[in-house]
Amino acid sequence: MSIATIFAQTCEQFGLPKPVAEFKWHPTRKFRADYAWPEHRVLLELQGGVYTFGKHGRGSGIVKDMEKVSEASALGWLTIQILPKDLMSVKTTNYVKQAIANR
């Protein structure tokens, strides 16, 4: 079973709609969100490699992530950013619940 499937099940258990994995939200660029709730315009991004100087932990990766989140905001998307270790957490599902409730 994939992480996306397990996360979708976790969302359902916490009363959230199923997310769409690898959702292409930008009309012209190839930007994708790790997970999305398109009907609520909520995106969830996993920021891996933060402490290991991976893609999201180096200057160029941070700048690209900032651009992506800014583009999403300009188009009316709310983006939640978390660490991969927090994907299945109550904290993350609460963030998503709050975001959906406030849209």
Rosetta constraint file for C-alpha pairs under 8 A:
AtomPair CA 1 CA 5 HARMONIC 6.48 0.50
AtomPair CA 1 CA 6 HARMONIC 7.00 0.50
AtomPair CA 2 CA 6 HARMONIC 6.35 0.50
AtomPair CA 3 CA 7 HARMONIC 5.96 0.50
AtomPair CA 4 CA 8 HARMONIC 6.10 0.50
AtomPair CA 4 CA 21 HARMONIC 6.45 0.50
AtomPair CA 5 CA 9 HARMONIC 6.28 0.50
AtomPair CA 6 CA 10 HARMONIC 6.16 0.50
AtomPair CA 7 CA 11 HARMONIC 6.13 0.50
AtomPair CA 7 CA 87 HARMONIC 7.44 0.50
AtomPair CA 7 CA 88 HARMONIC 6.45 0.50
AtomPair CA 8 CA 12 HARMONIC 6.33 0.50
AtomPair CA 8 CA 18 HARMONIC 5.12 0.50
AtomPair CA 8 CA 19 HARMONIC 6.05 0.50
AtomPair CA 9 CA 13 HARMONIC 6.21 0.50
AtomPair CA 9 CA 18 HARMONIC 7.49 0.50
AtomPair CA 10 CA 14 HARMONIC 6.39 0.50
AtomPair CA 10 CA 88 HARMONIC 6.85 0.50
AtomPair CA 11 CA 15 HARMONIC 6.34 0.50
AtomPair CA 11 CA 16 HARMONIC 4.92 0.50
AtomPair CA 11 CA 17 HARMONIC 6.54 0.50
AtomPair CA 11 CA 18 HARMONIC 6.21 0.50
AtomPair CA 11 CA 19 HARMONIC 7.71 0.50
AtomPair CA 11 CA 93 HARMONIC 6.80 0.50
AtomPair CA 12 CA 16 HARMONIC 5.12 0.50
AtomPair CA 12 CA 17 HARMONIC 6.06 0.50
AtomPair CA 12 CA 18 HARMONIC 6.27 0.50
AtomPair CA 14 CA 93 HARMONIC 7.02 0.50
AtomPair CA 16 CA 93 HARMONIC 7.81 0.50
AtomPair CA 16 CA 97 HARMONIC 6.85 0.50
AtomPair CA 17 CA 37 HARMONIC 7.55 0.50
AtomPair CA 18 CA 37 HARMONIC 7.58 0.50
AtomPair CA 19 CA 35 HARMONIC 5.75 0.50
AtomPair CA 19 CA 36 HARMONIC 5.28 0.50
AtomPair CA 19 CA 37 HARMONIC 5.29 0.50
AtomPair CA 20 CA 35 HARMONIC 5.41 0.50
AtomPair CA 20 CA 36 HARMONIC 5.11 0.50
AtomPair CA 20 CA 37 HARMONIC 6.36 0.50
AtomPair CA 20 CA 38 HARMONIC 7.78 0.50
AtomPair CA 21 CA 33 HARMONIC 7.32 0.50
AtomPair CA 21 CA 34 HARMONIC 5.61 0.50
AtomPair CA 21 CA 35 HARMONIC 4.46 0.50
AtomPair CA 21 CA 36 HARMONIC 6.54 0.50
AtomPair CA 22 CA 32 HARMONIC 5.56 0.50
AtomPair CA 22 CA 33 HARMONIC 5.32 0.50
AtomPair CA 22 CA 34 HARMONIC 4.77 0.50
AtomPair CA 22 CA 35 HARMONIC 5.86 0.50
AtomPair CA 22 CA 36 HARMONIC 7.76 0.50
AtomPair CA 23 CA 32 HARMONIC 5.13 0.50
AtomPair CA 23 CA 33 HARMONIC 5.17 0.50
AtomPair CA 23 CA 34 HARMONIC 6.72 0.50
AtomPair CA 23 CA 35 HARMONIC 6.30 0.50
AtomPair CA 23 CA 36 HARMONIC 6.10 0.50
AtomPair CA 24 CA 30 HARMONIC 6.84 0.50
AtomPair CA 24 CA 31 HARMONIC 5.93 0.50
AtomPair CA 24 CA 32 HARMONIC 4.31 0.50
AtomPair CA 24 CA 33 HARMONIC 6.54 0.50
AtomPair CA 25 CA 31 HARMONIC 6.65 0.50
AtomPair CA 25 CA 32 HARMONIC 6.12 0.50
AtomPair CA 25 CA 33 HARMONIC 7.19 0.50
AtomPair CA 25 CA 72 HARMONIC 7.95 0.50
AtomPair CA 26 CA 30 HARMONIC 6.83 0.50
AtomPair CA 26 CA 31 HARMONIC 5.92 0.50
AtomPair CA 26 CA 32 HARMONIC 7.54 0.50
AtomPair CA 26 CA 72 HARMONIC 7.51 0.50
AtomPair CA 31 CA 68 HARMONIC 7.21 0.50
AtomPair CA 33 CA 43 HARMONIC 6.10 0.50
AtomPair CA 33 CA 44 HARMONIC 6.39 0.50
AtomPair CA 33 CA 45 HARMONIC 5.91 0.50
AtomPair CA 34 CA 43 HARMONIC 7.64 0.50
AtomPair CA 34 CA 44 HARMONIC 6.05 0.50
AtomPair CA 34 CA 45 HARMONIC 5.29 0.50
AtomPair CA 34 CA 46 HARMONIC 6.61 0.50
AtomPair CA 35 CA 43 HARMONIC 5.96 0.50
AtomPair CA 35 CA 44 HARMONIC 5.05 0.50
AtomPair CA 35 CA 45 HARMONIC 6.76 0.50
AtomPair CA 36 CA 41 HARMONIC 7.45 0.50
AtomPair CA 36 CA 42 HARMONIC 5.72 0.50
AtomPair CA 36 CA 43 HARMONIC 4.40 0.50
AtomPair CA 36 CA 44 HARMONIC 5.95 0.50
AtomPair CA 37 CA 41 HARMONIC 5.99 0.50
AtomPair CA 37 CA 42 HARMONIC 5.20 0.50
AtomPair CA 37 CA 43 HARMONIC 6.44 0.50
AtomPair CA 38 CA 42 HARMONIC 6.33 0.50
AtomPair CA 38 CA 43 HARMONIC 7.81 0.50
AtomPair CA 40 CA 100 HARMONIC 5.98 0.50
AtomPair CA 40 CA 103 HARMONIC 6.34 0.50
AtomPair CA 41 CA 76 HARMONIC 7.03 0.50
AtomPair CA 41 CA 77 HARMONIC 4.89 0.50
AtomPair CA 41 CA 78 HARMONIC 6.33 0.50
AtomPair CA 41 CA 103 HARMONIC 7.85 0.50
AtomPair CA 42 CA 77 HARMONIC 5.70 0.50
AtomPair CA 42 CA 78 HARMONIC 4.88 0.50
AtomPair CA 42 CA 79 HARMONIC 5.97 0.50
AtomPair CA 42 CA 80 HARMONIC 7.63 0.50
AtomPair CA 42 CA 96 HARMONIC 7.76 0.50
AtomPair CA 42 CA 99 HARMONIC 6.99 0.50
AtomPair CA 42 CA 100 HARMONIC 7.03 0.50
AtomPair CA 43 CA 77 HARMONIC 6.81 0.50
AtomPair CA 43 CA 78 HARMONIC 6.07 0.50
AtomPair CA 43 CA 79 HARMONIC 4.64 0.50
AtomPair CA 43 CA 80 HARMONIC 6.13 0.50
AtomPair CA 44 CA 79 HARMONIC 5.79 0.50
AtomPair CA 44 CA 80 HARMONIC 4.84 0.50
AtomPair CA 44 CA 81 HARMONIC 5.95 0.50
AtomPair CA 44 CA 82 HARMONIC 7.56 0.50
AtomPair CA 45 CA 79 HARMONIC 7.05 0.50
AtomPair CA 45 CA 80 HARMONIC 6.16 0.50
AtomPair CA 45 CA 81 HARMONIC 4.80 0.50
AtomPair CA 45 CA 82 HARMONIC 6.32 0.50
AtomPair CA 46 CA 81 HARMONIC 5.96 0.50
AtomPair CA 46 CA 82 HARMONIC 5.14 0.50
AtomPair CA 46 CA 83 HARMONIC 5.40 0.50
AtomPair CA 46 CA 84 HARMONIC 5.41 0.50
AtomPair CA 46 CA 87 HARMONIC 7.76 0.50
AtomPair CA 47 CA 56 HARMONIC 6.07 0.50
AtomPair CA 47 CA 81 HARMONIC 6.62 0.50
AtomPair CA 47 CA 82 HARMONIC 5.92 0.50
AtomPair CA 47 CA 83 HARMONIC 5.12 0.50
AtomPair CA 47 CA 84 HARMONIC 6.58 0.50
AtomPair CA 48 CA 54 HARMONIC 7.17 0.50
AtomPair CA 48 CA 55 HARMONIC 7.41 0.50
AtomPair CA 48 CA 56 HARMONIC 6.10 0.50
AtomPair CA 48 CA 57 HARMONIC 7.94 0.50
AtomPair CA 48 CA 83 HARMONIC 6.07 0.50
AtomPair CA 48 CA 84 HARMONIC 6.06 0.50
AtomPair CA 49 CA 53 HARMONIC 5.80 0.50
AtomPair CA 49 CA 54 HARMONIC 4.15 0.50
AtomPair CA 49 CA 55 HARMONIC 6.11 0.50
AtomPair CA 49 CA 56 HARMONIC 5.61 0.50
AtomPair CA 49 CA 57 HARMONIC 5.73 0.50
AtomPair CA 50 CA 54 HARMONIC 6.37 0.50
AtomPair CA 50 CA 55 HARMONIC 7.80 0.50
AtomPair CA 50 CA 56 HARMONIC 5.50 0.50
AtomPair CA 50 CA 57 HARMONIC 4.27 0.50
AtomPair CA 51 CA 57 HARMONIC 6.45 0.50
AtomPair CA 52 CA 57 HARMONIC 6.78 0.50
AtomPair CA 53 CA 57 HARMONIC 4.32 0.50
AtomPair CA 53 CA 58 HARMONIC 5.46 0.50
AtomPair CA 54 CA 58 HARMONIC 6.52 0.50
AtomPair CA 55 CA 61 HARMONIC 5.25 0.50
AtomPair CA 55 CA 62 HARMONIC 7.92 0.50
AtomPair CA 56 CA 61 HARMONIC 4.80 0.50
AtomPair CA 56 CA 62 HARMONIC 5.48 0.50
AtomPair CA 56 CA 65 HARMONIC 7.38 0.50
AtomPair CA 57 CA 61 HARMONIC 6.51 0.50
AtomPair CA 57 CA 62 HARMONIC 6.42 0.50
AtomPair CA 58 CA 62 HARMONIC 6.10 0.50
AtomPair CA 59 CA 63 HARMONIC 6.16 0.50
AtomPair CA 60 CA 64 HARMONIC 6.24 0.50
AtomPair CA 61 CA 65 HARMONIC 6.12 0.50
AtomPair CA 62 CA 66 HARMONIC 6.14 0.50
AtomPair CA 63 CA 67 HARMONIC 6.25 0.50
AtomPair CA 64 CA 68 HARMONIC 6.19 0.50
AtomPair CA 65 CA 69 HARMONIC 6.20 0.50
AtomPair CA 66 CA 70 HARMONIC 6.02 0.50
AtomPair CA 67 CA 71 HARMONIC 6.07 0.50
AtomPair CA 68 CA 72 HARMONIC 6.22 0.50
AtomPair CA 69 CA 73 HARMONIC 6.13 0.50
AtomPair CA 69 CA 79 HARMONIC 6.59 0.50
AtomPair CA 70 CA 74 HARMONIC 6.11 0.50
AtomPair CA 71 CA 75 HARMONIC 6.32 0.50
AtomPair CA 72 CA 76 HARMONIC 6.35 0.50
AtomPair CA 72 CA 77 HARMONIC 5.02 0.50
AtomPair CA 72 CA 78 HARMONIC 7.11 0.50
AtomPair CA 72 CA 79 HARMONIC 7.25 0.50
AtomPair CA 73 CA 77 HARMONIC 5.01 0.50
AtomPair CA 73 CA 78 HARMONIC 6.11 0.50
AtomPair CA 73 CA 79 HARMONIC 7.44 0.50
AtomPair CA 78 CA 99 HARMONIC 7.52 0.50
AtomPair CA 80 CA 95 HARMONIC 7.48 0.50
AtomPair CA 80 CA 96 HARMONIC 7.65 0.50
AtomPair CA 82 CA 86 HARMONIC 6.43 0.50
AtomPair CA 82 CA 87 HARMONIC 7.19 0.50
AtomPair CA 82 CA 92 HARMONIC 7.57 0.50
AtomPair CA 83 CA 87 HARMONIC 7.07 0.50
AtomPair CA 86 CA 91 HARMONIC 7.51 0.50
AtomPair CA 86 CA 92 HARMONIC 6.50 0.50
AtomPair CA 87 CA 92 HARMONIC 6.30 0.50
AtomPair CA 88 CA 92 HARMONIC 7.04 0.50
AtomPair CA 88 CA 93 HARMONIC 7.67 0.50
AtomPair CA 89 CA 93 HARMONIC 6.54 0.50
AtomPair CA 90 CA 94 HARMONIC 5.99 0.50
AtomPair CA 91 CA 95 HARMONIC 6.30 0.50
AtomPair CA 92 CA 96 HARMONIC 6.32 0.50
AtomPair CA 93 CA 97 HARMONIC 6.06 0.50
AtomPair CA 94 CA 98 HARMONIC 6.07 0.50
AtomPair CA 95 CA 99 HARMONIC 6.11 0.50
AtomPair CA 96 CA 100 HARMONIC 6.09 0.50
AtomPair CA 97 CA 101 HARMONIC 6.04 0.50
AtomPair CA 98 CA 102 HARMONIC 6.12 0.50
AtomPair CA 99 CA 103 HARMONIC 6.34 0.50
